[in-house]
Amino acid sequence: MKITVCIGSSCHLKGSRQVVTGLQYLIAQNNLADLVELGGTFCMGKCQDGVCVTVDEKFFSVSPDTVEEFFKEQVLTRL
């Protein structure tokens, strides 16, 4: 599984650093380093809501407050 987080300026202002940190922690906590590849990219062109995140190319809007819920619903359920 590949998770990509936008680290462009708009998403950075919305908390992309905290989203990345949260995902890194959750991946490690669940021992998923061998199954989940976490990467970053610049603008994905969907800056309207929260931080742009893709899971295997499907778009999601995540915030630092929703990263744990996102991980449970969109990552753990797909593995």
N, C-alpha and C positions, 0 to 999 in steps of 0.2 A: 504494500500500500504506500502511495506517495501523498504526503501532505505538503502543500506549498502555501506559505504565508506571504502576503504582500508586505514589503518593507519600504514602500514608496512614501513620499512626504505626507500625503493625506492620511494614509493608514497609520503611519508612525504617530501622527498627532492623535489618532483614535486609540492608540495603545498596542500597536503591533509588537513592540518589544515585550510587553507583559504577556501577550498571547503566545509568543514563541517560548518564553520562559515557562509558562504554564504547560504548554504541550511537551516541552522537553522533560519537565518533572513527571507528568502523567505517563509518558512513554517509558521512562526509567522505572517509575513506581510499579507499573504493570509488566515489567520485563519484556517489552515489545521492541527493543532496539533492532532485533533481527528481522522483524516483520514490518516495521514502519520507517519510512525514509522521510525525514523532515527537511524541507528546503525553503529558501526564500527567493523572492523575485520582486521586481519593481512593478509599477502600476499595471493592474489587470483591467483597468477601465470600468470598474464597478464601484466607484468611490462613494456612492450615495449614502450607504448605511454605516456599518461598522467596518472592522478590518476584514479585507477579502481573504478568504481561505479556500483552497480547493482540496478535495479528497478525490484522488483518481480523476481529476479534471471536472468534478462537479462543484459548482460555486456555493459558498456559504458566507454569511456575514456573522462575524464573531466579535465579541468584546472581551476585555479582561474579566468582566463579571460573568460571562456565559461560557468561558472556555472549558470548564469542567463538565458542564451539561452537554456541550457540543461534543466533547471527547467521548462521553458515555453513549450518546445517541448516534453519532456518525462514525466513530472509529471502532469502539469495542463491538458494536453490533455487526460490523462488516468483517470481522476477523474470525 
